[in-house]
Amino acid sequence: MIFIASLSAQDMDRLKEAIFGGTDKLLIQAQSEQASILSPTNYRNGMDKYREALRDFKDGKPLKNLEKKLAQVRKKLIAALKVTKVGKLTFATTLKAREDALKANAPQYAREDYEKAEKEFLDASKKLEKNDIRSAKKRVAGIDNLYRNAELVAIKVSIIGTVRNLISEAQREEAHKYTPITFANAQKLLNEAETILNSDRRSESSAQEKAEAAEIEARHAIFLSKLIKRLKKNGQHWENFFLNRERLIKNVATELGFAAHFEEGMDRPLKRIHKISQYLQKEKKTLVAEVEEKSEELDHLTLELQIYKEKEEGLQAELREKRFKLEMKRQREQKIKSLDIMFAHNEAIVLRRANDIILRLIGLTFRSGKSTIEPEYFSLLTSVQRAIRKFPNAALRVEGHTDAVGDDRFNESLSYERASAVKRYLMANMGLDDSAIAAVGYGESRPIASNETAEGKAKNRRIDIILTFSEEVL
């Protein structure tokens, strides 16, 4: 028997990692490959057994029972992964249509249409699980259309509806009078979006882009109209307005190492800031190249070490190997400790779990329902890049999590889009290949706090960067 009650929380975590570690890795892979959609029966059966094993572990059931159930879990997940390989080819267009429907929040704005598409997709996936590929393929076109119709309804209800409301608000603020160019542009983009949706059924993504651009322009027109009206009430406000803008530019200039002067307006310091920015981009490319060079050197040294280890025999070789591993471990621990001082207390928390380093980016937030990274978080992500470069051979995974508000399928999709946004940012700024970073969206399924309070929900909405390394990786 396992006497759980007598174990500390830390011992519990270690014991759970030892028992469930291999199965958890397989589960993460299955979730990343969308096995819950492409092989629903295998995945569901595996998850049922996994939950039973978790309950048995908490209840202190015999280890033999746990191992038996976890073996059944792994068998089901392996079967699910085999099906997903075929499913990704068979349902390639369907997966894209479903993803687009989720991005448009179809579960909320077109629930009936979306639920119908989900049911048809699951039925087709079950046929694929039974190796009836022909029947599954026959249903692809119909399922695709169901998802596309759900997406179209959602786009019209959510995005275009929002823009119409914003344009009405802009009219109340007399934007046509104070910001005629911006206001006209917002109306033009909305008209283009509606025209696309009504005339070209295959261009939903283009219509969505137009609608989102119209939303930005409408908000811009509202902001400018309010600002201009406030400034017109008192001429003194104009001076304060320009002084505030100059103060912001001056702060940026100071950070970049020069003093900004405005006797000829703002153009001159802004142009200088632009030139410095271009220089920094070139410098970043140079640093990325240097990191790649260092990584090649490390690979060469690792190869030399491997050759040396193969040639060396006897006790002396074993002793040297042990000393080498101890030194690598010491250096690794020093690097891990150095991560704490790289982030401010409100930016990130550095956690350790077995062979994982977790960078919990508490300072990175997104607008509600969005996955766009705002420029104010670029500094935090620069620190994340520095942390990642300390472990060039570590496996990287970006995990997205949400709170429990809203539809769980939309939350799962949104968390995946946010994780993917961070992944794309790191790829673009570190020169990494797509295969170098994994992105996983868990939605609301892995909370770290209660979803009953605002504070708990805020903690659950998070991005975790996971660096996984073996004992021999620095």
C-alpha positions as CSV (number, residue, x, y, z in Angstrom):
1,M,0.0,0.0,0.0
2,I,1.1,3.6,-0.6
3,F,0.5,5.6,2.6
4,I,-0.3,8.9,1.0
5,A,-1.4,10.7,4.2
6,S,2.2,10.4,5.6
7,L,3.8,12.1,2.6
8,S,4.6,15.8,2.2
9,A,3.4,17.8,-0.8
10,Q,6.9,17.7,-2.3
11,D,7.2,14.0,-1.8
12,M,3.7,13.5,-3.4
13,D,4.8,15.4,-6.5
14,R,8.0,13.4,-6.8
15,L,6.1,10.1,-6.4
16,K,3.4,11.2,-8.9
17,E,6.1,12.1,-11.4
18,A,7.8,8.8,-11.0
19,I,4.6,6.8,-11.5
20,F,2.8,9.0,-14.1
21,G,5.7,10.7,-15.9
22,G,5.9,8.4,-18.9
23,T,2.1,8.4,-19.3
24,D,1.9,12.2,-18.9
25,K,4.4,12.7,-21.8
26,L,2.3,10.5,-24.0
27,L,-0.9,12.3,-23.0
28,I,0.7,15.7,-23.8
29,Q,1.6,14.3,-27.3
30,A,-1.9,13.0,-27.8
31,Q,-3.4,16.4,-26.8
32,S,-0.9,18.2,-29.1
33,E,-1.9,16.0,-32.0
34,Q,-5.6,16.6,-31.4
35,A,-6.4,13.0,-30.6
36,S,-9.5,14.0,-28.7
37,I,-11.0,15.0,-32.1
38,L,-9.4,12.6,-34.5
39,S,-9.6,9.5,-32.4
40,P,-12.4,10.3,-29.9
41,T,-13.2,6.8,-28.6
42,N,-9.6,5.8,-28.0
43,Y,-8.8,9.1,-26.4
44,R,-11.9,9.1,-24.2
45,N,-11.3,5.5,-23.0
46,G,-7.7,6.4,-22.2
47,M,-8.7,9.5,-20.3
48,D,-11.3,7.6,-18.3
49,K,-8.7,5.1,-17.2
50,Y,-6.2,7.9,-16.5
51,R,-8.7,9.6,-14.2
52,E,-9.3,6.3,-12.4
53,A,-5.6,5.9,-11.9
54,L,-5.4,9.5,-10.5
55,R,-8.2,8.6,-8.0
56,D,-6.4,5.4,-7.0
57,F,-3.2,7.3,-6.5
58,K,-4.8,9.9,-4.2
59,D,-6.6,7.0,-2.3
60,G,-3.3,5.2,-1.8
61,K,-4.2,2.1,-3.8
62,P,-1.6,-0.6,-4.5
63,L,1.1,0.3,-7.0
64,K,0.4,-2.8,-9.0
65,N,-3.2,-1.6,-9.7
66,L,-1.9,1.8,-10.8
67,E,0.7,0.4,-13.2
68,K,-2.0,-1.9,-14.7
69,K,-4.4,1.0,-15.4
70,L,-1.6,3.3,-16.7
71,A,-0.5,0.5,-19.1
72,Q,-4.1,0.5,-20.4
73,V,-4.0,4.3,-20.7
74,R,-0.8,4.1,-22.7
75,K,-2.3,1.4,-25.0
76,K,-5.3,3.6,-25.8
77,L,-3.2,6.7,-26.3
78,I,-0.8,4.9,-28.7
79,A,-3.8,3.6,-30.6
80,A,-5.2,7.1,-30.7
81,L,-1.9,8.6,-32.1
82,K,-1.9,6.0,-34.8
83,V,-5.4,7.1,-35.9
84,T,-4.4,10.8,-35.8
85,K,-1.7,10.3,-38.3
86,V,-4.3,9.1,-40.8
87,G,-6.9,11.6,-39.5
88,K,-4.7,14.6,-40.2
89,L,-4.5,13.6,-43.9
90,T,-8.1,12.5,-44.2
91,F,-9.5,15.6,-42.4
92,A,-6.9,18.2,-43.3
93,T,-9.5,20.6,-44.7
94,T,-12.0,19.8,-41.9
95,L,-9.4,20.6,-39.2
96,K,-8.7,24.0,-40.8
97,A,-12.5,24.8,-41.1
98,R,-13.0,23.8,-37.5
99,E,-10.1,26.0,-36.4
100,D,-11.5,29.0,-38.3
101,A,-14.9,28.4,-36.7
102,L,-13.4,28.4,-33.2
103,K,-11.4,31.6,-34.0
104,A,-14.7,33.2,-34.8
105,N,-16.2,31.9,-31.5
106,A,-18.8,29.9,-33.3
107,P,-19.6,27.8,-30.1
108,Q,-21.0,31.1,-28.7
109,Y,-22.4,32.9,-31.7
110,A,-23.5,30.0,-33.8
111,R,-24.0,27.2,-31.3
112,E,-26.6,25.2,-33.2
113,D,-24.6,25.2,-36.4
114,Y,-21.3,24.5,-34.6
115,E,-22.8,21.6,-32.5
116,K,-24.1,20.0,-35.7
117,A,-20.7,20.1,-37.3
118,E,-19.1,18.7,-34.2
119,K,-21.5,15.8,-34.1
120,E,-20.8,15.0,-37.8
121,F,-17.1,15.2,-37.3
122,L,-17.0,12.9,-34.3
123,D,-19.2,10.4,-36.2
124,A,-16.7,10.5,-39.1
125,S,-13.7,10.2,-36.8
126,K,-15.3,7.1,-35.2
127,K,-15.6,5.5,-38.6
128,L,-11.9,6.3,-39.2
129,E,-11.1,4.5,-35.9
130,K,-12.8,1.5,-37.3
131,N,-10.6,1.7,-40.4
132,D,-13.5,2.7,-42.6
133,I,-11.5,5.4,-44.4
134,R,-13.8,5.5,-47.4
135,S,-16.9,6.4,-45.4
136,A,-14.9,9.0,-43.5
137,K,-13.7,10.7,-46.7
138,K,-17.2,10.8,-48.1
139,R,-18.3,13.0,-45.2
140,V,-15.5,15.5,-45.4
141,A,-17.1,18.0,-47.8
142,G,-20.3,18.1,-45.9
143,I,-18.6,18.6,-42.5
144,D,-16.4,21.3,-44.0
145,N,-19.5,23.2,-45.1
146,L,-21.1,22.9,-41.7
147,Y,-18.1,24.4,-40.0
148,R,-17.8,27.2,-42.6
149,N,-21.5,28.1,-42.2
150,A,-21.0,28.2,-38.4
151,E,-18.0,30.5,-38.9
152,L,-19.9,32.8,-41.3
153,V,-22.8,33.2,-38.9
154,A,-20.4,33.8,-36.0
155,I,-18.4,36.4,-38.0
156,K,-21.6,38.3,-38.9
157,V,-22.9,38.2,-35.4
158,S,-19.7,38.9,-33.4
159,I,-17.2,40.8,-35.5
160,I,-19.4,42.8,-37.9
161,G,-22.0,43.4,-35.2
162,T,-19.3,44.8,-32.9
163,V,-18.0,47.1,-35.7
164,R,-21.5,48.4,-36.4
165,N,-22.0,49.3,-32.8
166,L,-18.6,51.1,-32.8
167,I,-19.5,53.1,-35.9
168,S,-22.8,54.1,-34.3
169,E,-20.8,55.3,-31.3
170,A,-18.4,57.2,-33.6
171,Q,-21.4,58.9,-35.2
172,R,-22.6,60.0,-31.7
173,E,-19.2,61.4,-31.1
174,E,-19.4,63.4,-34.4
175,A,-16.5,61.5,-35.9
176,H,-17.7,62.4,-39.4
177,K,-17.0,66.0,-38.4
178,Y,-13.8,65.8,-36.3
179,T,-12.1,62.8,-38.0
180,P,-13.7,62.4,-41.4
181,I,-10.8,60.5,-43.0
182,T,-10.5,57.9,-40.2
183,F,-14.3,57.6,-39.9
184,A,-14.8,57.1,-43.7
185,N,-12.0,54.5,-43.7
186,A,-13.8,52.5,-41.0
187,Q,-17.1,52.6,-42.9
188,K,-15.3,51.6,-46.1
189,L,-13.6,48.6,-44.5
190,L,-16.9,47.5,-43.0
191,N,-18.7,47.7,-46.4
192,E,-15.9,45.7,-47.9
193,A,-16.2,43.0,-45.2
194,E,-20.0,42.8,-45.7
195,T,-19.6,42.6,-49.5
196,I,-17.1,39.8,-49.2
197,L,-19.3,37.8,-46.9
198,N,-22.4,38.3,-49.1
199,S,-20.7,37.6,-52.4
200,D,-17.8,35.2,-51.9
201,R,-18.4,32.3,-49.5
202,R,-14.8,31.2,-49.7
203,S,-13.3,34.4,-48.4
204,E,-14.4,34.4,-44.7
205,S,-10.8,35.0,-43.5
206,S,-10.5,38.1,-45.8
207,A,-13.8,39.5,-44.5
208,Q,-12.7,38.9,-40.9
209,E,-9.5,40.8,-41.6
210,K,-11.5,43.7,-43.1
211,A,-13.9,43.7,-40.1
212,E,-11.1,43.7,-37.6
213,A,-9.4,46.6,-39.5
214,A,-12.7,48.5,-39.5
215,E,-13.0,47.9,-35.7
216,I,-9.5,49.4,-35.2
217,E,-10.3,52.4,-37.4
218,A,-13.7,53.0,-35.6
219,R,-12.1,52.9,-32.2
220,H,-9.4,55.3,-33.5
221,A,-12.0,57.7,-34.8
222,I,-13.9,57.6,-31.4
223,F,-10.6,58.3,-29.5
224,L,-9.6,61.1,-31.8
225,S,-13.0,62.7,-31.8
226,K,-13.1,62.8,-28.0
227,L,-9.6,64.1,-27.8
228,I,-10.2,66.9,-30.4
229,K,-13.4,68.0,-28.7
230,R,-11.6,68.2,-25.3
231,L,-8.7,70.1,-26.8
232,K,-11.1,72.6,-28.5
233,K,-12.7,73.5,-25.2
234,N,-9.5,75.1,-23.9
235,G,-6.6,76.2,-26.0
236,Q,-4.2,75.6,-23.2
237,H,-4.9,71.9,-23.5
238,W,-3.1,71.9,-26.8
239,E,0.2,72.8,-25.3
240,N,-0.2,70.1,-22.6
241,F,-1.1,67.6,-25.3
242,F,2.1,68.3,-27.3
243,L,4.3,68.4,-24.2
244,N,3.0,65.0,-23.1
245,R,3.8,63.6,-26.5
246,E,7.2,65.1,-26.4
247,R,7.8,63.7,-22.9
248,L,7.0,60.2,-24.1
249,I,9.4,60.6,-27.0
250,K,12.1,62.1,-24.7
251,N,11.8,59.0,-22.4
252,V,12.3,56.7,-25.3
253,A,15.2,58.7,-26.6
254,T,16.8,58.6,-23.2
255,E,16.5,54.8,-23.1
256,L,18.2,54.7,-26.5
257,G,21.1,56.9,-25.3
258,F,20.4,60.4,-26.8
259,A,18.7,63.6,-25.7
260,A,15.7,64.6,-27.7
261,H,15.0,68.3,-28.6
262,F,11.8,69.7,-30.1
263,E,12.7,73.2,-31.3
264,E,11.9,72.0,-34.8
265,G,9.1,69.6,-33.9
266,M,8.9,65.9,-33.2
267,D,10.0,64.6,-36.6
268,R,13.8,64.8,-36.0
269,P,13.9,62.8,-32.8
270,L,11.4,60.3,-34.2
271,K,13.5,59.7,-37.3
272,R,16.5,59.2,-35.1
273,I,14.6,56.7,-33.0
274,H,13.7,54.9,-36.2
275,K,17.3,54.7,-37.3
276,I,18.4,53.3,-33.9
277,S,15.6,50.7,-34.1
278,Q,16.8,49.6,-37.5
279,Y,20.3,49.3,-36.1
280,L,19.1,47.2,-33.2
281,Q,17.3,44.9,-35.6
282,K,20.6,44.3,-37.4
283,E,22.4,43.8,-34.1
284,K,19.7,41.2,-33.2
285,K,20.4,39.2,-36.4
286,T,24.1,39.3,-35.6
287,L,23.4,38.0,-32.1
288,V,21.2,35.2,-33.4
289,A,24.0,34.2,-35.8
290,E,26.5,34.2,-32.9
291,V,24.1,32.0,-30.9
292,E,23.8,29.5,-33.8
293,E,27.6,29.5,-34.0
294,K,28.0,28.7,-30.3
295,S,25.3,26.0,-30.6
296,E,27.4,24.4,-33.4
297,E,30.5,24.6,-31.2
298,L,28.5,22.9,-28.4
299,D,27.3,20.2,-30.8
300,H,30.9,19.6,-31.8
301,L,32.1,19.4,-28.2
302,T,29.3,17.0,-27.4
303,L,30.3,14.8,-30.3
304,E,33.9,14.8,-29.1
305,L,32.8,13.8,-25.7
306,Q,30.7,11.0,-27.1
307,I,33.7,9.7,-29.1
308,Y,35.9,10.0,-26.0
309,K,33.4,8.1,-23.8
310,E,33.2,5.3,-26.4
311,K,37.0,4.9,-26.5
312,E,37.6,5.1,-22.7
313,E,37.2,2.0,-20.7
314,G,37.6,0.9,-17.1
315,L,37.2,2.5,-13.8
316,Q,39.2,5.7,-14.5
317,A,36.9,6.5,-17.5
318,E,33.8,6.0,-15.3
319,L,35.3,8.3,-12.7
320,R,36.0,11.0,-15.2
321,E,32.5,10.7,-16.6
322,K,31.0,11.0,-13.2
323,R,33.0,14.1,-12.5
324,F,32.0,15.6,-15.9
325,K,28.3,15.0,-15.1
326,L,28.7,16.5,-11.7
327,E,30.3,19.6,-13.2
328,M,27.5,19.9,-15.8
329,K,24.9,19.6,-13.1
330,R,26.6,22.3,-11.0
331,Q,26.7,24.6,-14.0
332,R,23.1,23.8,-14.9
333,E,22.0,24.6,-11.3
334,Q,23.9,28.0,-11.5
335,K,22.1,28.8,-14.7
336,I,18.8,27.9,-13.2
337,K,19.4,30.1,-10.2
338,S,20.4,33.0,-12.4
339,L,17.0,33.0,-14.1
340,D,15.3,34.4,-11.0
341,I,17.1,37.8,-11.3
342,M,16.3,38.1,-15.0
343,F,12.6,38.8,-14.4
344,A,10.9,41.4,-12.2
345,H,8.4,40.1,-9.6
346,N,5.5,41.2,-11.8
347,E,6.9,39.7,-15.0
348,A,7.5,36.0,-14.5
349,I,7.9,33.3,-11.9
350,V,10.6,30.6,-12.4
351,L,9.4,27.1,-11.2
352,R,11.2,23.8,-11.1
353,R,9.5,20.4,-11.8
354,A,11.7,17.4,-12.1
355,N,13.7,18.0,-15.4
356,D,11.5,20.9,-16.4
357,I,12.0,24.6,-15.9
358,I,8.7,26.5,-16.0
359,L,8.7,30.2,-16.9
360,R,5.2,31.4,-15.8
361,L,4.7,34.7,-17.6
362,I,2.4,36.4,-15.2
363,G,3.2,39.7,-16.8
364,L,2.0,38.7,-20.2
365,T,-1.7,39.3,-20.8
366,F,-4.0,39.5,-23.9
367,R,-7.1,41.4,-24.7
368,S,-10.3,39.5,-24.0
369,G,-10.8,36.8,-26.7
370,K,-7.7,37.9,-28.6
371,S,-4.3,36.3,-29.2
372,T,-2.3,39.3,-30.4
373,I,0.8,40.2,-28.4
374,E,0.9,43.9,-27.6
375,P,4.2,45.8,-28.0
376,E,4.4,46.6,-24.3
377,Y,5.3,42.9,-23.7
378,F,8.2,42.7,-26.1
379,S,10.6,43.6,-23.3
380,L,9.4,40.6,-21.2
381,L,9.7,38.3,-24.2
382,T,13.2,39.5,-24.8
383,S,14.1,38.4,-21.3
384,V,12.4,35.0,-22.1
385,Q,14.7,34.7,-25.1
386,R,17.8,35.3,-22.9
387,A,16.6,32.6,-20.5
388,I,16.0,30.1,-23.3
389,R,19.5,30.8,-24.8
390,K,21.0,29.7,-21.5
391,F,19.7,26.1,-22.3
392,P,20.3,25.8,-26.1
393,N,19.7,22.0,-26.1
394,A,16.5,22.1,-23.9
395,A,13.2,21.0,-25.5
396,L,10.8,24.0,-25.7
397,R,7.1,24.0,-25.2
398,V,4.7,26.9,-24.9
399,E,1.5,26.1,-22.9
400,G,-1.6,28.3,-23.0
401,H,-4.2,28.3,-20.2
402,T,-7.4,30.2,-19.6
403,D,-9.9,30.6,-16.8
404,A,-13.3,28.8,-16.8
405,V,-15.4,31.6,-18.2
406,G,-17.1,30.9,-21.5
407,D,-17.2,27.8,-23.7
408,D,-14.5,25.3,-22.9
409,R,-13.9,24.5,-26.6
410,F,-13.4,28.1,-27.4
411,N,-11.1,28.5,-24.4
412,E,-9.0,25.5,-25.6
413,S,-8.8,27.0,-29.1
414,L,-8.0,30.5,-27.7
415,S,-5.3,29.2,-25.4
416,Y,-3.7,27.3,-28.3
417,E,-3.8,30.5,-30.5
418,R,-2.1,32.5,-27.7
419,A,0.5,29.8,-27.2
420,S,1.1,29.7,-30.9
421,A,1.4,33.6,-31.0
422,V,4.2,33.3,-28.4
423,K,5.8,30.5,-30.4
424,R,5.7,32.5,-33.6
425,Y,7.2,35.5,-31.8
426,L,10.1,33.4,-30.4
427,M,10.7,31.7,-33.8
428,A,10.8,35.1,-35.5
429,N,13.2,36.7,-33.0
430,M,15.4,33.7,-32.3
431,G,15.8,32.3,-35.7
432,L,14.3,28.9,-34.7
433,D,12.6,26.4,-36.9
434,D,8.9,25.4,-36.3
435,S,10.0,22.0,-35.0
436,A,12.1,23.6,-32.3
437,I,9.1,24.8,-30.3
438,A,5.8,23.0,-29.5
439,A,2.6,24.9,-28.7
440,V,-0.2,23.4,-26.7
441,G,-3.5,24.9,-25.6
442,Y,-5.1,23.5,-22.4
443,G,-7.9,25.9,-22.1
444,E,-9.4,25.8,-18.7
445,S,-8.5,22.1,-18.0
446,R,-5.4,22.8,-15.8
447,P,-6.2,25.6,-13.3
448,I,-3.6,26.5,-10.6
449,A,-6.1,28.5,-8.6
450,S,-9.9,28.7,-7.9
451,N,-12.1,29.9,-10.7
452,E,-14.5,31.2,-8.1
453,T,-12.6,34.5,-7.5
454,A,-11.3,37.2,-9.8
455,E,-7.8,36.7,-8.4
456,G,-7.9,33.0,-9.1
457,K,-9.2,33.5,-12.6
458,A,-6.3,36.0,-13.3
459,K,-3.8,33.4,-12.2
460,N,-5.4,30.7,-14.4
461,R,-5.1,32.9,-17.5
462,R,-1.4,32.4,-18.2
463,I,1.3,31.4,-20.6
464,D,3.9,28.9,-19.4
465,I,7.2,28.4,-21.2
466,I,8.5,24.8,-20.4
467,L,12.2,24.0,-20.9
468,T,12.8,20.2,-20.6
469,F,16.3,18.9,-20.3
470,S,18.0,15.6,-19.6
471,E,20.6,15.0,-16.9
472,E,23.5,15.6,-19.4
473,V,22.1,18.8,-20.9
474,L,23.4,22.2,-19.6
